[in-house]
Amino acid sequence: MTNYNTPFQIGSVTIPNRVILAPMAGVSDLPFRLLCHEQGAGLVCMEMISAKAICYNNRRTRDLYQTLPGEAPVSLQLFGHEPEFMARAAEIIEPETFDILDINMGCPVPKVFNNQEGSALMKDPGLIERIVAAAAARTSRPVTVKIRRGIDEAHQNAVECALAAQEGGASAVAVHGRTRVQMYSGKADWEIIARVREALRIPVIGNGDIVSGQTALAMMRETGCDAVMAARAARGNPWLFAEICAVLEGRIPPERPGRREVIAMILRHAALQKDCKGEAIAIREMRKHTAWYLAGFPSAARVRNLVNQVTTFRELEDLLKKEYL
């Protein structure tokens, strides 16, 4: 049986396998990245960070690109629409500890899109090329880009945008198989990923509807993409990466975690959040993570309401143990 999970290169960086954690705002912070890396993610990506905020020395922004040696390789993702700010931001973060510089050209949310950032950049492939070139000129890291199928059904220009990124000096392109108008609804179009793969010389990473080991394998077979990127299906499920790795390697995937293992993971996640951000912020942020972890558990809705009332790690621990252990 073919092993699809071999190492590959993004520029000068060796990625140990073909399974990647996508950048997700409010989700892929340091604690979650560490857990996904432990479960088998070969590359983990940070939440997107404003290039302008870096240039203006925003203190909260600096916290977003905190890393630990154990999570390498890790990708730092910037967003913006002005080449000069992207170049300056790349220069400012050059001393930081990360491996790949990614540029967000796929975020569909109105606040970002209406500011001509994220997926709005796909309106102008020439600007994409200039932004990538500006960043690549100021960093020693490989530069990558994440795009979508297009803005809407009438403007499916992922191939043109990917070629522009390649011409600007990108070392890889990730393609989400939905348009900006689709947001995260409907079915991802994997055919566009295959078309981008066929057009480019650099690695292409497929994204969209990766919810299991079998869907990851199907995407690689159908599109010829060099790696797969998992996003929303990983929320509350870092074990997804172990499953994908096993299937891509032709192994029997591990059994789904039982109730005790899930509760242990929630508490470990909360402890990491507490160490990184302090208890008050950690427990607030764990409310959404806990809801994702508990999906499918008995009385999950009632317990989620109770979780939303806890304010300390001990309260969270006592509640979960009382309800489920």
C-alpha positions in Angstrom: 0.0 0.0 0.0 1.3 3.5 -0.9 2.6 5.6 1.9 1.3 9.2 1.2 2.7 10.6 4.4 6.4 11.1 3.5 8.4 14.3 4.2 8.3 17.1 1.7 9.9 20.5 1.3 8.5 24.0 1.5 11.5 26.0 0.4 14.4 25.3 2.7 12.1 23.8 5.4 11.5 20.0 5.6 8.0 19.1 6.7 8.1 15.6 8.2 4.7 14.5 6.8 1.8 15.7 4.7 -0.6 16.7 7.4 -1.0 20.4 8.4 -3.1 22.3 11.0 -4.7 25.3 9.3 -4.5 28.8 10.7 -7.7 29.6 12.5 -8.4 32.8 14.3 -9.2 32.2 18.0 -8.3 28.6 17.7 -4.8 27.8 16.5 -3.0 29.4 19.4 0.1 28.0 21.1 -1.6 25.5 23.4 -3.8 24.0 20.6 -0.9 23.9 18.2 1.2 21.9 20.7 -1.6 19.4 21.1 -2.1 19.0 17.4 1.7 18.6 16.8 1.8 15.9 19.4 -1.0 14.0 17.6 0.9 14.1 14.4 0.5 17.4 12.5 3.7 17.9 10.5 3.2 21.6 10.3 1.2 23.9 12.5 0.0 27.4 11.6 -0.6 30.3 13.9 -3.7 32.5 14.0 -3.5 35.3 11.4 -1.8 38.5 12.5 -2.2 42.0 11.1 1.0 43.2 9.3 0.0 46.8 10.3 -0.3 45.9 14.0 3.2 44.5 13.9 4.5 47.6 12.3 2.8 49.7 14.9 4.2 47.5 17.7 0.9 46.4 19.1 1.6 44.6 22.4 -1.3 42.1 22.1 -0.2 41.1 18.6 3.3 40.1 19.9 1.6 37.6 22.2 0.0 35.9 19.1 3.4 34.8 17.7 4.8 33.3 20.8 6.3 29.8 20.0 8.0 27.0 21.7 10.8 24.8 20.3 8.7 21.7 20.6 6.2 22.8 18.0 8.5 23.3 15.0 8.0 23.5 12.2 5.5 26.3 12.6 4.1 28.9 10.2 3.4 32.5 11.1 0.5 34.0 9.1 0.2 37.7 8.2 -2.7 39.5 6.7 -2.8 42.9 5.0 -3.1 44.5 1.6 -0.2 46.9 1.3 3.1 45.6 0.1 5.1 48.1 2.0 3.5 47.1 5.4 3.9 43.4 4.5 7.6 44.0 3.8 8.1 46.0 7.0 6.3 43.4 9.1 8.4 40.6 7.6 11.5 42.6 8.5 10.4 43.2 12.1 9.5 39.6 12.9 12.7 38.2 11.3 14.4 37.6 14.7 11.4 35.7 16.0 11.2 31.9 16.2 9.1 30.4 13.4 9.9 28.5 10.2 7.6 29.7 7.4 5.9 33.1 6.7 2.4 32.7 5.3 0.2 35.4 3.8 -3.6 35.2 4.3 -5.4 35.7 1.0 -8.4 33.5 1.9 -10.2 34.9 5.0 -13.8 35.5 4.0 -15.2 37.4 7.0 -16.7 40.8 6.2 -14.5 42.8 8.6 -11.4 41.6 6.8 -12.8 41.4 3.2 -14.3 44.9 3.4 -10.9 46.2 4.4 -9.5 44.8 1.1 -7.6 42.1 2.9 -7.9 38.3 3.1 -9.8 36.9 0.2 -10.4 40.4 -1.3 -6.8 40.2 -2.5 -8.0 37.6 -5.1 -9.6 40.5 -7.0 -6.1 41.6 -8.1 -3.6 38.9 -8.9 -1.0 41.6 -9.7 -1.3 42.9 -6.2 -0.8 39.3 -4.9 2.4 39.0 -6.8 3.7 42.4 -5.4 2.8 41.5 -1.8 4.5 38.1 -2.0 7.6 39.7 -3.6 7.7 42.4 -1.0 7.6 40.0 1.9 10.0 37.5 0.3 12.6 40.3 -0.2 12.6 41.0 3.6 12.6 37.5 5.1 15.0 34.5 5.1 12.0 32.1 5.5 10.0 30.5 2.8 6.9 32.5 2.0 3.6 30.7 1.4 0.1 31.9 0.5 -3.4 30.6 1.4 -6.2 31.4 -1.1 -9.7 30.2 -1.9 -11.4 29.0 -5.1 -12.3 32.6 -5.8 -14.6 35.4 -4.7 -17.8 33.8 -6.0 -19.0 31.4 -8.7 -18.5 34.0 -11.4 -14.9 34.7 -10.4 -13.1 31.3 -9.8 -9.5 32.5 -10.4 -7.5 30.4 -7.9 -5.2 29.2 -10.7 -4.4 32.8 -11.8 -3.9 33.9 -8.2 -1.7 30.9 -7.4 0.5 31.6 -10.4 0.8 35.2 -9.3 2.0 34.1 -5.9 4.5 31.7 -7.5 5.8 34.5 -9.7 6.2 36.7 -6.6 8.4 34.1 -5.0 6.0 31.9 -3.0 7.4 28.5 -2.0 3.9 26.8 -1.6 0.2 27.6 -2.0 -2.7 26.3 0.1 -6.1 26.3 -1.7 -9.4 26.2 0.1 -12.0 24.7 -2.2 -14.7 27.2 -1.4 -15.4 30.7 -2.7 -15.5 33.7 -0.4 -19.3 33.9 -0.8 -19.6 30.3 0.4 -17.7 31.2 3.6 -17.6 27.7 5.3 -20.9 26.4 4.0 -21.7 23.9 1.2 -19.2 21.5 -0.3 -15.6 22.2 -1.1 -14.6 21.9 -4.7 -11.6 19.7 -4.9 -11.3 20.0 -8.7 -9.9 23.5 -8.4 -7.2 22.2 -6.1 -6.3 19.7 -8.8 -6.1 22.5 -11.4 -3.8 24.6 -9.2 -1.6 21.6 -8.6 -1.4 21.0 -12.4 -0.4 24.6 -13.0 2.2 25.2 -10.4 5.9 24.1 -9.9 5.7 24.6 -6.1 3.9 22.4 -3.6 0.1 22.8 -3.4 -1.7 22.1 -0.1 -5.4 21.1 -0.3 -7.9 22.4 2.2 -11.7 22.0 2.6 -13.8 19.1 3.9 -10.9 17.2 5.5 -12.8 15.6 8.4 -11.2 12.2 8.6 -8.3 10.0 7.5 -10.4 8.8 4.6 -11.3 12.2 3.3 -7.6 13.2 3.5 -6.6 10.2 1.5 -9.3 10.8 -1.0 -8.2 14.4 -1.5 -4.6 13.4 -2.1 -5.6 10.8 -4.6 -8.2 13.0 -6.5 -6.2 16.2 -6.6 -2.6 15.1 -6.5 -2.0 17.8 -3.8 1.3 17.6 -1.9 -0.3 17.8 1.5 -3.7 18.2 3.2 -4.7 21.0 5.7 -7.3 20.3 8.4 -9.2 23.1 10.0 -12.7 23.1 11.6 -12.8 19.3 12.0 -9.8 19.6 14.3 -11.6 21.8 16.9 -12.1 19.7 20.0 -10.4 16.8 18.1 -6.6 17.0 18.0 -6.7 13.2 17.5 -7.8 13.9 13.9 -4.1 14.3 13.0 -3.2 10.8 14.3 -6.1 9.4 12.3 -5.0 11.1 9.1 -1.4 10.1 9.5 -2.4 6.5 10.0 -4.6 6.3 7.0 -2.1 8.1 4.7 0.6 5.6 5.8 -1.7 2.6 5.2 -2.1 1.8 8.9 -5.2 1.0 10.8 -6.2 4.3 12.5 -6.2 4.4 16.3 -9.6 4.0 18.1 -11.6 7.1 18.9 -10.7 8.5 22.3 -13.0 7.4 25.1 -14.7 9.7 27.6 -11.8 9.6 30.1 -9.3 10.4 27.4 -11.4 13.4 26.2 -11.7 14.8 29.7 -8.0 14.4 30.3 -7.3 16.3 27.0 -9.7 19.1 27.9 -7.9 19.6 31.3 -4.5 19.4 29.7 -5.5 22.0 27.1 -6.9 24.2 29.9 -3.6 23.8 31.9 -1.6 24.9 28.8 -3.9 27.9 28.3 -3.5 28.8 32.0 0.3 28.7 31.7 0.3 30.8 28.6 -2.4 33.4 29.3 -3.2 33.3 32.9 -6.2 31.6 34.6 -8.9 34.2 33.9 -8.3 34.4 30.1 -7.6 30.7 29.8 -10.9 29.6 31.4 -12.9 32.1 29.2 -11.2 30.7 26.1 -11.7 27.1 27.1 -15.5 27.5 27.1 -15.6 27.3 23.3 -13.0 24.5 23.2 -14.8 22.5 25.8 -18.0 22.8 23.8 -16.2 21.3 20.8 -14.6 18.5 22.8 -18.0 17.5 24.4 -19.9 17.3 21.1 -21.8 14.0 21.2 -21.5 13.5 24.9 -24.6 12.8 26.9 -26.2 16.0 28.4 -23.6 18.0 26.5 -25.9 21.1 26.1 -26.6 21.3 29.8 -22.9 20.8 30.7 -21.8 23.5 28.2 -24.1 25.9 30.0 -22.4 25.0 33.3 -19.0 25.3 31.8 -19.9 28.9 30.7 -20.2 29.8 34.4 -16.9 28.5 35.7 -14.1 30.9 36.3 -11.2 28.8 37.6 -9.3 25.7 36.5 -10.4 23.8 39.6 -14.1 24.6 38.9 -13.7 23.3 35.4 -11.9 20.2 36.6 -14.5 19.4 39.3 -17.4 19.9 36.9 -16.1 17.7 34.2 -15.1 14.9 36.6 -18.5 15.1 38.4 -20.4 14.9 35.1 -18.4 12.3 33.2 -15.9 10.4 35.3 
